[in-house]
Structure formats: C-alpha cells, structure tokens
Amino acid sequence: MRYDPIDKSFFVKNRKKFLAKMSKRGLAFFNSNDNYPVSADTTLPFEQHRDIFYLTGINQNETILALYNGDAEGETLEMLFVTKPNKILTHWEGERLDETTAFKISGIEKVYWIDDLEKKIDDLMVKTDFLYINNNEHYRAKVETETREERFNKWIQKKFPKKSIKKSNPILQRLRSVKEKLELNLIKKACQITELGFRRVLKFIKPGVWEYEIEAEFAHEFLKNKSRKFAYSPIIASGENSNILHYIENNSQCKKGDLVLLDVGAEYANYSSDMTRTVPVNGKFNNRQKKVYNSVLHVKNQATKLLKPGILWAEHHKEVGKIMTSELLKLGLLDKADIQAQTDKNPAFKKYFTHGTSHHLGLDTHDYGDINLPVEENNVFTVEPGIYIPKEGFGIRLEDDVVVQKEGDPINLMKNIPIEIDEIEYLMNLK
C-alpha cells in the first residue's frame, strides 16, 4: 500500500456498528473482489471491494469476512479468511497476509486460511437462524459481470436452503454514508492531492497542448503524492467536448479561445475526491465566458448552503433548479415563454443543466447513501452545477466536495483549490 497505515480501531468500530444492526443468531459474509480478466493471462489491476475494506482494511484478494451476532448480549464472533502464503506465490507476487499482519491491519484475532472456510461455516450454522448476504444495491449500479460475492451468495443459499435470508447492503448504505472523522481526513487528503494536480496543470495549459497531456500532468502529481490512481476516469474536455458530460476520450488539441473542463479527482487509501474546474486555454476568459462562469459559481455557492440536515436529495436538486433558472434568464438562455411552458417533470432549466446537483462521496466516487432519506450530519456530498451551451461551443461545470454540518453551512474540503476567475487567470499567467 502507498498510503499511511490506518489505525485498526477504525475498522473495529465499523464492525461493531454493523453487528449492532444485525438480528440475533445472524451470520454475515463479505467477499473481496475478483481479479478481472482482460484477455489471455492478463487481468485488470486489483480493486478491493469497498465493503470488506470498510470493515477490515484488507486490500488483498481471495479474502472473506464472517460476522456472527449470537443470542447473548455481546456474544459476537469475527473471522477473517485469507489465502495461505506459499513460497511460489511469494516469489511471484510478494508477501501475502498471515495471521499476524492481518490482525495488525484489521484488529481481527481469529484469522484462518480460506481452505478452512467451509468447516467453520458448518460449525456456526448450528446456532444460526439468519444469513446476511451482500449485494450491490446502489441506485446507479449496472452490474453485468457475476462477482465473487454473488457466486458466494448462490453457493451458501444452496448449501443452507432453510436459513432465512437478510440483506447487508441496507445497513451499509446507512453506515457508510455517515463519515467518521478519520474518513473525513482521508477524503480531505485526496482533495489536497487533487489540488496539487490542479495547480500543476494551471501552469501547463496553453494553446496547442493535448487533452491527454493535461491528464498526464495530473497523473504525475497524483502518483508522486501517494495516490494510486485517478478516483475515476478523468474528463479533460476542451472546446465543444465540454458539452459531453462523460467525455473520457481526452484526445483533442486545446485551442486558443476555448475553455477546457477538468473533471478529475485523486484517490487516497481507497477514498475518492471529485473536483471540476473550467479554465480558459489561453489564460483569459472572454466576457461571455465570464458571465456564464459566474452564474455557475453562484449556483454552486447557493446549492452548498442548502445542504443541511433534514433536506431530501430530490428536494435539494429542485431548489437548486430554481436558482439555476434565475441565472439562465439573466444570461438570455431562457425567456418567459420557456418558463410558462415548463412542467414539474420537464423544468426549463434542464435544457442547459442536464444532470443532478450532488451525490454521496467516500470509498466510492458515487458512494453509498440512501437518497430517499434526509441528509444527515457528516454526509459528504459533491456540489456540481453546470451550464452547457452547444450552440456557443462550450460548457462550464464547477464542483467541490463538502461535509454536511449539524448547524451552519457545510465545510468545503476543496476551499483551497482556486475557483474564482481572478485567481485562475493570475495563476495561469504567472511567469
């Protein structure tokens, strides 16, 4: 791992919180991700399942966590199953976890080899009534590949068909959405690395550079500062490309007079940051670009203030839509006829602001969090309004990551990342 060690007490606390939500005589399992094949003997870089990482801190594949909540108060059992190290595997891949190193990371005392899993399960089933299985139930998930977790779920339900089934994901949706102080610090660290990357590219961007060259500058700074990678596929969208919401080709040349939209974030310790800035390729915004930019910035600032405990996600976006509508009228992009023709399902602002305002952020860029429940203290959200004007050849989006507070405005984890026009122009033209 590249990141500084995380105190195992954090993972101990997370397991206690999960166990407290389980029914008595319940047994839950969590699996690591697969190594996903590309072709021949090639695989994608391993990415740990965020649920088992949240509960253990373990980043190794072929790992299973079992949590048991017994009859008596405080009667719980935690078991971690890992691959038994051997000389050949160590020679090819390096050291694997043993009982000592697994405990040091996770705080779990009962560490077994994965070959012992079935016997241990059989022993526990005598006093188990409920099996907790874990599925990906994120509202944006579109999973086409059968995961290791899903294969395990099928196997254990077939092996023990008479056991009642409960779901782990609804519990995790609530737990993971409310961040501990340690998690906030890790997200803040990811934001700080993102800031270093952004300040680097402000000095680099000029007419003639290619979008992929800007991406490379970000990658250099991220890797240099203990980030393994981008938190998500980076969007480096210049000119008309800035109107494509999920543009990831990053293969166009930046031209004088154009804007370049940078939707980029670093990861740190598996935690994500998510930033968007839009800057002028030649270091100076023109008057029209300034007006649209300041409108987007105004909407972002107001949208941030609206994120308070108790507000619903959908209601927040609706209120932001009203602010955006006002700005679009000022810019001459909407008129009274557009307002009169709008409906609840098709508000006028959607012509130029075509996506949501916010999403949860954490171990996943689009993190766990039940969007049908009210916003809570220590939820972390992005705030990312945008105005996209294909007929004028540019789009502008601005995005920060914020922490909801019990009282007052959210804390902006990206407050130090330049966003005002004057500062951006100054830094881009600094010799």
Residue pairs with C-beta under 8 A, 6 or more apart in sequence:
1 59
1 269
2 226
2 227
2 228
3 226
3 268
3 269
4 226
4 269
5 105
6 57
6 182
6 186
6 269
7 182
8 57
8 103
8 104
8 105
8 106
8 107
9 107
10 57
10 180
10 182
10 183
11 54
11 55
11 56
11 57
11 105
11 106
11 107
12 106
12 107
13 180
14 54
14 55
14 175
15 55
15 56
15 67
15 78
17 175
18 28
18 55
18 67
18 168
18 171
18 172
18 175
19 67
19 69
19 76
21 171
21 174
21 175
22 28
22 67
22 69
22 130
22 132
22 171
23 69
23 129
23 130
23 166
24 69
24 70
24 71
24 129
25 69
25 70
25 71
25 127
25 128
25 129
25 130
26 68
26 69
26 128
26 129
26 130
26 131
26 132
26 166
27 66
27 67
27 68
27 69
27 124
27 125
27 128
27 130
27 131
27 132
28 66
28 67
28 68
28 131
28 132
28 134
28 168
29 64
29 65
29 66
29 67
29 131
29 132
29 133
29 134
29 152
29 156
30 49
30 51
30 52
30 55
30 56
30 64
30 65
30 67
30 134
30 149
30 168
31 49
31 52
31 63
31 64
31 134
31 147
31 148
31 149
31 152
32 48
32 49
32 52
32 58
32 60
32 61
32 62
32 63
32 64
32 148
33 46
33 47
33 48
33 49
33 61
33 147
33 148
34 61
34 147
34 148
35 43
35 44
35 46
35 61
36 43
36 44
36 145
37 43
37 44
38 44
45 229
46 59
46 61
48 58
48 59
48 60
48 61
48 270
49 149
50 176
50 270
50 363
50 364
51 134
51 168
51 172
52 58
52 63
52 65
53 59
53 270
53 363
54 172
54 175
54 176
54 363
55 65
55 67
56 63
56 65
56 80
56 105
56 106
56 108
57 105
57 106
58 65
58 80
58 82
58 97
58 102
58 105
58 106
59 270
60 82
60 83
60 96
60 97
61 83
62 82
62 83
62 114
63 80
63 81
63 82
63 83
63 97
63 114
64 80
64 81
64 114
64 117
64 152
65 78
65 79
65 80
65 81
65 108
66 77
66 78
66 79
66 80
66 81
66 120
66 121
66 124
67 76
67 77
67 78
67 79
67 132
68 76
68 77
68 78
68 79
68 124
68 128
69 75
69 76
70 76
70 77
70 127
71 127
77 110
77 124
78 108
78 109
78 110
79 108
79 110
79 111
79 112
79 120
80 102
80 106
80 108
80 110
80 111
80 112
81 111
81 112
81 113
81 114
81 116
81 117
81 120
82 96
82 97
82 98
82 102
82 111
82 112
82 113
82 114
83 89
83 96
83 113
83 114
84 113
84 114
84 115
85 95
85 96
85 97
85 98
89 96
90 96
95 101
97 105
98 111
99 111
102 108
102 111
103 109
103 111
112 120
121 156
125 160
125 163
128 163
129 163
129 164
130 163
130 164
130 165
130 166
131 156
131 157
131 160
131 163
131 164
131 165
131 166
132 165
132 166
132 167
132 168
133 153
133 156
133 157
133 165
133 166
133 167
133 168
134 149
134 153
134 167
134 168
134 169
134 172
135 149
135 150
135 153
135 167
135 169
136 143
136 147
136 149
136 169
137 167
137 169
137 170
137 173
138 364
138 366
138 368
139 371
140 366
157 163
157 165
170 370
172 368
173 368
173 369
173 370
174 370
174 373
176 362
176 363
176 367
176 368
176 369
177 360
177 362
177 367
177 368
177 369
177 370
177 376
177 379
178 376
178 377
178 378
178 379
179 187
179 362
179 378
179 379
179 380
179 403
180 378
183 271
183 362
184 378
184 380
184 403
184 413
186 268
186 269
186 271
187 268
187 271
187 272
187 273
187 361
187 362
187 380
187 401
187 413
188 413
189 268
189 269
189 271
190 227
190 231
190 265
190 266
190 267
190 268
190 271
190 272
190 273
191 266
191 273
191 275
191 401
191 413
191 414
191 417
192 416
193 221
193 222
193 225
193 226
193 227
193 266
193 268
193 273
194 222
194 264
194 265
194 266
194 273
194 275
194 414
194 417
195 414
195 416
195 417
196 221
196 225
197 217
197 218
197 221
197 222
197 264
197 266
198 218
198 262
198 264
198 275
198 277
198 417
198 418
199 418
199 427
200 217
200 218
200 220
200 221
201 214
201 217
201 218
201 262
202 279
202 418
202 424
202 427
202 428
203 427
203 428
203 430
204 213
204 214
204 217
205 214
205 254
205 260
205 279
205 281
205 283
205 428
206 254
206 281
206 282
206 283
207 254
207 255
207 256
207 281
207 282
208 253
208 254
209 253
209 254
210 251
210 252
210 253
210 254
211 236
211 237
211 238
211 241
211 249
211 250
211 251
211 252
211 253
211 254
211 260
212 236
212 250
212 251
214 236
214 250
214 254
214 260
214 262
215 234
215 236
215 250
215 264
218 230
218 234
218 264
219 230
222 229
222 230
222 266
225 266
226 268
227 266
227 267
227 268
228 267
229 267
230 264
230 265
230 266
230 267
231 265
231 266
231 267
231 272
231 273
231 274
231 365
232 265
232 272
232 274
232 365
233 248
234 248
234 250
234 262
234 263
234 264
235 246
235 247
235 248
235 250
235 261
235 262
235 263
235 264
235 276
236 250
236 260
236 261
236 262
236 264
237 244
237 247
237 250
237 260
237 261
237 262
237 263
237 395
238 252
238 253
238 254
238 255
238 258
238 259
238 260
238 261
238 281
239 252
239 254
239 255
239 258
239 259
239 260
239 393
239 394
240 390
240 393
240 394
241 247
241 249
241 252
241 261
242 259
242 260
242 261
242 278
242 388
242 394
242 395
242 396
242 397
243 388
243 389
243 390
243 394
243 395
245 354
245 355
245 388
254 260
254 281
255 281
256 281
256 282
257 281
257 282
257 286
258 280
258 281
258 393
258 394
259 278
259 279
259 280
259 281
259 285
259 289
259 394
259 395
259 396
260 278
260 279
260 280
260 281
261 276
261 277
261 278
261 395
261 396
261 397
262 275
262 276
262 277
262 278
262 279
263 274
263 275
263 276
263 397
263 399
264 275
264 276
265 272
265 273
265 274
265 275
265 365
266 273
267 273
270 363
271 362
271 363
272 361
272 362
272 363
272 364
272 365
272 367
273 361
273 401
273 413
273 414
274 361
274 365
274 382
274 384
274 399
274 401
275 399
275 400
275 401
275 414
275 417
276 384
276 386
276 397
276 398
276 399
277 398
277 399
277 417
277 418
277 419
277 424
278 293
278 296
278 395
278 396
278 397
278 398
279 424
279 428
280 286
280 289
280 424
280 425
280 428
283 425
283 428
283 429
284 425
284 429
285 293
285 421
285 425
288 392
289 394
289 396
290 421
291 331
292 331
292 387
292 389
292 394
292 396
293 396
293 398
293 421
294 421
295 327
295 328
295 330
295 331
295 387
296 327
296 385
296 386
296 387
296 396
296 397
296 398
297 398
297 419
297 420
298 323
298 327
299 320
299 323
299 324
299 327
299 385
300 383
300 384
300 385
300 398
300 399
300 400
302 320
302 323
303 316
303 320
303 323
303 357
303 358
303 383
303 385
304 383
304 400
304 402
304 409
304 410
304 412
305 409
305 410
306 316
306 319
306 320
307 316
307 358
307 375
307 381
307 383
307 402
307 404
307 410
308 375
308 404
308 405
308 410
309 374
309 375
309 376
309 377
309 404
309 406
310 374
310 375
311 374
311 375
312 372
312 373
312 374
312 375
313 358
313 371
313 372
313 375
314 371
316 357
316 358
316 375
317 356
317 357
317 358
320 357
320 385
321 347
321 349
321 350
321 353
324 349
324 352
324 353
324 385
324 387
325 334
325 339
325 347
325 348
325 349
327 387
328 334
328 348
328 349
328 352
328 353
328 387
329 335
329 339
331 387
333 351
333 352
333 387
333 389
334 348
334 349
334 351
334 352
338 348
338 351
339 348
341 348
342 348
352 387
352 388
352 389
353 385
353 386
353 387
353 388
354 386
354 388
355 384
355 386
357 383
357 384
357 385
358 381
358 382
358 383
358 384
359 366
359 367
359 381
359 382
360 366
360 367
360 368
360 369
360 371
360 379
360 380
360 381
361 367
361 380
361 381
361 382
361 401
362 368
362 380
367 380
369 379
375 381
375 404
376 404
377 404
377 405
377 406
378 403
378 404
379 403
379 404
380 401
380 402
380 403
380 404
380 413
381 401
381 402
381 404
381 410
382 399
382 400
382 401
382 402
383 399
383 400
383 401
383 402
384 397
384 398
384 399
384 400
385 397
385 398
386 395
386 396
386 397
386 398
387 395
387 396
388 395
388 396
388 397
389 395
398 419
400 412
400 413
400 414
400 415
400 417
400 419
401 412
401 413
401 414
402 410
402 411
402 412
402 413
403 410
403 411
403 413
404 410
405 411
418 424
418 427
